[in-house]
Amino acid sequence: MLQALIIFIAQLLFVPVLTMRTIMMVKGMKEKAAAMGMLEGVIYVVALGIVFSDLSNYLNMAAYALGFGVGVYIGQIIEQKLAIGFVSIEVNIMNKNEELITHLRNEGFSVSTSEVEGMNNARRYRLDCTARRDREPEFIQIVSNYEPSAFIVSYEPRNFKGGYITKAMKKNKKSVPKV
């Protein structure tokens, strides 16, 4: 029973570490990803070593599988809380809303506007914005307060150069989360 508990706890540590290593690799954080990889390897070898030491112990195998599943869930929660990186957000609204645009800019969001053509030649306005991922819910709430029927789509840019967000990052290095 103690071995099963050790395996379960090891998996609760292993999978979130695996999740963080993967995120750091994707974000280009080579050194941190390598450090997480070493930690991941140690946990993995210990847990699997215990499981393989007695393949007739189904409780250990079940603890491994259950710990892995719960670890995936915990890893996702950690990733959402850390919200590493940036997000590009595109907002489509019916009319140009100067109050919304001003409010977003006053809150520190970059906003570029353009008039676009929708279906049946309908005129729409598009806001293109970039923000830290941890501020995405705040951004969406502000837009929803001003434009409840706005179409909002977001995605993570792989990299970017220049523009308002780059200047703001240089000015406010303290406000950019480091991982």
Secondary structure as UniProt FT lines:
FT   HELIX           2..26
FT   TURN            27..28
FT   HELIX           30..53
FT   TURN            55..56
FT   HELIX           58..82
FT   STRAND          86..93
FT   HELIX           98..106
FT   TURN            107..108
FT   STRAND          110..117
FT   HELIX           119..121
FT   STRAND          123..132
FT   HELIX           133..135
FT   HELIX           136..146
FT   TURN            148..149
FT   STRAND          151..155
FT   HELIX           163..171
FT   HELIX           173..175
//
